[in-house]
Amino acid sequence: MLNNSTANAKNLLFVLIFSLSGGLLNNVAGQDAPQKNAGSNGIFKKDIEGLLQNQVSAWNDGNLEKFMDTYWKSPKLTFSSGGKTKFGWQATLENYKNAYPTVEKMGKLHFDELIVSRIESNSALVLGNWHLRPADGQQRDGNFSLVIRRIGEHWKIVHDHSSELKEAN
């Protein structure tokens, strides 16, 4: 019998390999037909950047549920941070609600240094920096890597690995 940590690591590996292989869309989204091509590189990048702008807007409006609309609503969504990986859309939402219980704690968010790379026609790897400015004047900064897939007609984050920059002592 696998311990919980080993089982979670195997599940994460499965999700990442499966999502990158292209099999995810037809098997999980329940579609038998091939997915539409994501379009030219310019449209592709604009769509991905639009998804991230929707995230920032929802966050800055204090709306965590709308912020979470950009994530794959599945128990197989993975979110890694602080040396731990959580599985599932609901668990990710609950983590955000616990960490940011008020609009003041949420503060204002922005992303920069975005690098959008096509993995295949319906998936992307996005690297970038995040900057959070809560109402208490604290500044939090970090970076992220996202695996984004086109599921049906929408781009969704299927894996998020975010880390916070800690000041050197």
Secondary structure, DSSP 8 states (H G I E B T S, - for coil): ---HHHHHHHHHHHHHHHHHHTHHHHHHTT--S-------HHHHHHHHHHHHHHHHHHHHTT-HHHHHTTB--STT-EEEETTEEEESHHHHHHHHHHH--SHHHH-EEEEEEEEEEEEETTEEEEEEEEEEE-TTS--EEEEEEEEEEEETTEEEEEEEEEEE-----
